């Protein structure tokens, strides 16, 4: 009987202990939940969205060309007697390059000069005859018909003088063409014709390629061209506000591998096939660092997007419904908002749709932010580039710390003795 009573007391004690443990188990989650509710708001940079002008940093593929490249063509026929240059050298405007039988054309010039002298002598005789017949006509010594004949011969002689002068001019031109000179300064190519060969009018001889300056023509998308034309209209068409930068693969001589130039043309029509507008820029190339025919990229500095909304690129994350940002409600709690993205302008991401001016948007690092989380707004200073750099630096530091911690754990595991070795000791 006593054993039964003892057993009942033991059961009662066990039941009370179980109830106590159950109560403790119920209180612990409530305590944790209250601690979570009392967690401090998450501090992050926040800005009030507004429309403004954003500098646009874009580049366009293109092909370098020399705007005044010249192909030398023979303008007279004859044997090529001399070549006065070495292929690949720099020639100056006016330098003599080829000689094509100048003696032959000098002889033609001499003949045309003699023809001109003869025509002028004939004109002088015809003029004297016309004057004499005019006096005789006044004295009724000759007929009117004879006087008219003398005037006609005078006019024929004048025409022959004009013909002789034109022939002499043509002969002098041919004599000049027999000495081929450089019409522009630049680098000359290989000669297409060897000395001693017969050339005719129209035969290609060589090519001169000016290397300074160089021109690049590229295609602007319709939207970019529209914004640029609007910007130029605000500055009365002054293109000096737009600086062009030429990025050339392998170019190490210039700062950052780029050449600075100037925009000098923007087309006035849209290509219906590509929906683009042609533009061109000129770049100084005094050292001949780059050559025509190279594929390059042109970056326009000073191009803007007008009256747009933008957030730092780091503020945009990918949600279930697409690109998203976090906005704050009246209680400073984060709310997810799906947005439509536009161009990327350096560290800025242009937002086409999804936000309204005046809304508070989280522009800092969105890592760890969930919908409904209370946010402690930190004033954003407007420097998106610095914000992105700070976040990237923090991520790099965190990755380095994790790598160091993993290395320490690996070293600790390697130093610990195995179970067999501990037992043997």
Secondary structure, 3 states (H helix, E strand, C coil): CHHHHHHHHHHHHHHHHHHHHHHHHHHHHHHHHHHHHCCCCEEEEEEECCCEEEECCEEEEEEEECCCCEEEECCCCEEEEEECCCCCCEECCCCEEEEECHHHHHHHHHHHHHHHHHHHHHHHHHHHHHHHHHHHHHCCCCCHHHHHHHHHHHHHHHHHHHHHHHHHHHHHHHHHHCEEECCCCEEECCCCCCCCCEECCCCEEEEEECCCCEEEEEEEEHHHHHHHHHHHHHCCCCHHHCEEEEECCCCCCCHHHEEEEEEEEECCCCECCCCEEEEEEEECCCCCCCCCCCEEEEEEECCEEEEEEEEEHHHCEEECCEEEEEEECCCCEEEEEECEEEEEECCEEEEEECCCCCCEEECCCCCCCCCCCEEEEEECCCCHHHHHHHHHHHHHHHHHHHHHHHHHHHHHHHHCCCHHHHHHC
